[in-house]
Each structure stands twice: as structure tokens, then as C-alpha cells.
Amino acid sequence: MTGRFVTFEGIDGAGKSSHIETLAEWMRHRGHEVVLTREPGGTPLAERLRELVLNEPMDTLTELLLVFAARRDHLARQILPALARGATVLCDRFTDASFAYQGSGRGFAPERIAALEQWVQEGRQPDLTLWFDLPAAQAAARRAAARAPDRFEQQDEAFFERVGAGYAARAREHAGRFVRIDAAGTPPAVRQQVLAAVQAHGWW
Ligand code: TYD
């Protein structure tokens, strides 16, 4: 039996992180092995690449290649082995973020990203993607209250408008695995939507 691969997406400030932890706890209480991880990152090598991608000046193609290099290590050494032993993998961002940030945000054609996706993932896709959707202006207000911004969080609102549109396009193209979460609600309202989305699949 192979485990389920669940990813969490949305623009910076949409507020997904605390909900991922809540969901992990909820699943563990039901006796499931849960691997909670993130991208870029998730392995020692990929976490080192994350540091560079988030903080080091670089051109946009280097950025795109590094997120996929990190993803390859993460998939090969963490995600695929966990799924093979039947664990549920909850991953804070995955390839939809590359389509949204490097594609819509930075301007790379989706076909170019799809080629890397094919090469690195060999057909493996998430089983379920929870997309935390929040207007760019609201996300900016939430970010303003948070810690020191990284290279992405320093981008202007127009960048996040494009990233949000990128996620909307992915959600339309991959409607079978995407569930839109209205992230504008209160934390309990958002939590309710997350649990409902997961329970609707009947996997847990
Ligand atoms: P994020 O997931 O928001 O973590 P934190 O909440 O700790 O800041 O940070 C990761 C950043 O990396 C985010 O701004 C989006 C960006 N990113 C990409 O640009 N491309 C990708 O493929 C991935 C996975 C992330």
C-alpha cells in the first residue's frame, strides 16, 4: 500500500503553515504515520539550497534550477521512501509553487517548468493539493505583521497578484486534485475547510 501525498499552496501571507501542523496532529491522533515537510527543503541538502534560494541574489533561471534540484533530493530521499512505507506526506509547497512563483511571478513559460517537472518527478504528482486562496492585498497586510522578509516576501503586490493568478490557473488545469480553501476566514473557519477537504476524500 502506498501513502498519500498532500501539498499546501498559496501566496506568502495566506496563512497555511499553522493549519498544516493542525492537520498533522489530527491524522496522528487517528494512528497514521505523518511526515511533515516543506519545499524548498525537507532534507539536509535541500535545506541548504533553501537558504541560498531565499536569501542569496541570483538570476531567475538559477533560482528555477535550484528549486528543482532541491525537489529532486527531497523526492528521492524523503518523499518517495515515506510514501512507499505507507506514510502520509504533508508538504508545505511543491511544484505548483514553481509554476506560480517562477512561472507566473518571474515569467518562465509553463512548458519550460513542465519539462523540469517531468524530468525530476517522473510522473509523480500530489494526490491532493490544498490551495489557500487570499487576495494579494490581504496577504500583504498579514505579511507586514510578520518577521523579516526573504527574497520572495520583498516582492511588490503586482508580483503576488501574478503568483495568485498562477495558482488559479493550476487549480483549473488540475481540478481533480486541487481544493480551494478560502483563506480570508477566521482560523477556525479555515481549519474547518481543511478538515472537510481531507475527510471528503475518505482516505483517513
Ligand atoms: P514559505 O513556504 O512561505 O516558508 P515560510 O513561511 O517559512 O517563509 O517560503 C518559501 C518561499 O519559496 C515562498 O516565498 C515561495 C518560494 N518558492 C518558490 O518560489 N518556488 C518553489 O518551487 C517553492 C517550493 C517555493
Boltz pocket constraint, residues with backbone or C-beta under 6 A from the ligand:
constraints:
  - pocket:
      binder: B
      contacts: [[A, 12], [A, 17], [A, 39], [A, 40], [A, 67], [A, 92], [A, 93], [A, 94], [A, 95], [A, 97], [A, 98], [A, 99], [A, 101], [A, 102], [A, 152], [A, 153]]
      max_distance: 6.0
